[in-house]
């Protein structure tokens, strides 16, 4: 006979594994990012570790990987809540799914905070996915809106009308432009939210738990690759006058600046120490990922921007790309 663990011990172990994942994964990603940005060279990695402080590293992770972190948490809470209300149909003695155990030990405020983080960091185009995820995580079935059918239907219709008022113009634009993915992402999630609450049939609980856990892990690994390769340091083009009348544009990331040198991690590899007296100009360059690929907007916000990015662009609406950012490293003389 299998030995049954004490419920308190199971909760303690589940809590430990959950918080280890929440804290450990960002830390590992941050270290990996420095190694990748250093080009895999040990000495360059040590230089970055010595000059990129913990606060800067954490800030860089939050600004670039908050979407990844919130996506993982939202998926865990949504799937775990559905599995948790379904485990009562499982035969006795069967181990509870991992995500269900994590949901058991997670405070409600942390789940709400995860959804708020996703709300402000996800691109607007993907925000409708939060509707079924939130409904599943908190088991907000239509029956919980009102005990009587007529008021319940009226509330659902009012919510649908508000959703169409907000996104109707965007849907029409997406249809005219042939943006099939945008139409699907804006239409399907609210409909799916009506059917995502549990419980599930007993026969599908264990297979679904195994498949979803593997799928979430694979999704995080796939999404982590661009996060790990995203630079932590700002990309600049520095104009250096190495000799009288001879100037050079050096494209790279600023590691540190002191009274003697400007230390640059060159985009093509290698570290360059530029004397401060030779620096004539320096411009900040945006990355290619910041350039929009769609022309759709939701109430004056670009669909590829998050709420934070959209508000930021309203504060700084003009984003001029310097000509030096469009060129490769070059040397020229007078």
Buried (B, 14 or more C-beta within 10 A) or exposed (E): EEEEEEEEEBBEEBBEBBBEBBEEBBEEBBBBBBBBBBBEEEEBBEBBBEBBEEEEBEEBBEEBBBBBBBBBBBBBBBBBBBBBBBBEBBEEEEBBBBBBBBBBBBEEEEBBEBBEBBBBBBBBBBBBBBBBBBBBBBBBBBEEBBEEEEEBEEEBEEBEEEBEEEBEBBBEBBEEEEBEEBBEBBBEBBEBBEEBBBBBEEEEBBEBBEEBBEEBEEBBEEBBEEBBEBBBBEBBBBBBBEEEEEBBBBBBBBBBBEEEBBBBBBBEEEBBEBEEEBBEBBBEBEEEEEEEEBEBBBEEBBBBBBBEBBEEBEEEEEEEEBEBBEEEEEEEEE
